[in-house]
Amino acid sequence: MNSFQFVPRRAPWSGLVSQRCCRAAVVSSEGREAKRYFTMSLTKPLMRGLLAKRLRFHLPIAFVLALSAAAAFKFAVTDPRKRAYADFYKNYDSMKEFNAMREAGVFESVRPSGE
C-alpha cells in the first residue's frame, strides 16, 4: 500500500513567480520511503506593471529615510557646529590676534614693533 504526503516547496523567486512544486513521499509495501519531486503547471511571471508596483512600495520608504537622515545630520552635526562658531567669535578679538602674529614674525609685510 502506497501513501502520499504532499509538502509544498517555496521557490527563491516566489515574489515574482508562483511555482507549484511539491514533494511526494512514497512509502512502499516494504516500508521504505522514497522521495519524488514533480512540478505542476507554472503561472506566468508578473512582468506587466512590475516597476510601478515596486516603486509604489519603495519610493515612500526612500523618501522617509532621506528626510530622517537629513534631520539627523542637521541636529547632530550642523547645529552644534554653528553654536561652536558663535561661541568662539563672541569673545574673539581680531586686533589682539593680529598683534600676536605680528610680534611672532608671521607677516613679511608688517615688521614686529621692536624692530
C-alpha positions in Angstrom: 0.0 0.0 0.0 1.4 3.4 -1.0 0.7 6.6 0.8 1.5 10.1 -0.4 2.3 13.1 1.6 2.3 16.4 -0.3 4.7 19.1 1.1 4.6 22.4 -0.8 8.0 24.0 -1.6 8.8 27.7 -1.9 10.8 29.0 -4.8 13.5 31.6 -4.0 11.9 33.9 -6.6 8.4 33.3 -5.2 7.7 37.0 -5.2 7.8 37.1 -9.0 6.7 33.7 -10.0 4.2 31.4 -8.2 5.7 28.0 -8.6 3.8 24.9 -7.6 6.4 22.3 -6.9 5.6 19.5 -4.5 7.4 16.6 -2.9 5.8 13.3 -2.6 6.9 10.8 0.0 6.1 7.4 -1.3 6.0 4.6 1.2 6.3 1.2 -0.5 4.8 -2.0 0.8 8.3 -3.0 2.1 8.3 0.1 4.4 11.0 2.1 2.6 10.4 5.7 1.9 11.3 7.2 -1.5 11.1 10.9 -2.3 9.9 12.1 -5.7 9.6 15.6 -6.9 7.2 16.8 -9.5 6.1 20.1 -10.9 2.6 21.2 -11.6 1.7 23.9 -14.1 3.5 27.2 -13.5 1.8 30.6 -13.6 3.3 33.2 -15.8 5.7 35.7 -14.2 4.3 39.1 -13.3 6.1 41.4 -15.6 3.5 43.9 -16.6 3.5 46.8 -14.1 6.3 45.3 -12.1 8.3 48.6 -11.9 5.3 50.6 -10.9 4.4 48.1 -8.2 7.9 48.1 -6.7 8.1 51.9 -6.9 4.8 52.3 -5.1 6.4 50.3 -2.2 10.0 51.5 -2.2 9.6 55.2 -3.0 7.8 56.3 0.2 10.3 54.3 2.2 13.2 56.0 0.5 11.6 59.4 1.0 11.1 58.9 4.7 14.6 57.5 5.1 16.1 60.5 3.3 14.2 63.0 5.4 15.1 61.3 8.6 18.8 61.2 7.6 18.7 64.9 6.7 17.1 65.8 10.0 19.6 63.7 12.0 22.5 65.4 10.2 21.1 68.8 10.9 20.5 68.2 14.6 23.6 66.1 15.2 26.2 68.0 13.1 25.3 71.4 11.8 23.5 72.9 14.9 26.4 72.1 17.3 28.9 73.4 14.7 27.0 76.7 14.4 26.9 77.0 18.2 30.6 76.4 18.5 31.4 79.0 15.9 29.1 81.5 17.6 30.7 80.9 21.0 34.2 81.3 19.5 33.5 84.6 17.8 31.7 86.1 20.8 35.0 86.7 22.6 37.3 86.8 19.6 39.4 90.0 19.3 40.9 90.2 15.8 43.3 93.0 16.7 44.7 91.1 19.6 45.3 88.1 17.3 46.9 90.3 14.7 49.3 91.9 17.2 50.2 88.5 18.5 51.0 87.2 15.0 52.9 90.4 14.1 55.1 90.0 17.2 55.7 86.4 16.3 57.0 87.4 12.9 54.4 85.7 10.8 53.9 88.5 8.3 56.5 89.6 5.9 55.0 93.0 5.1 54.5 94.0 8.7 57.5 94.3 11.0 57.3 93.5 14.7 57.0 96.6 16.9 60.5 96.1 18.4 62.3 96.5 15.0 
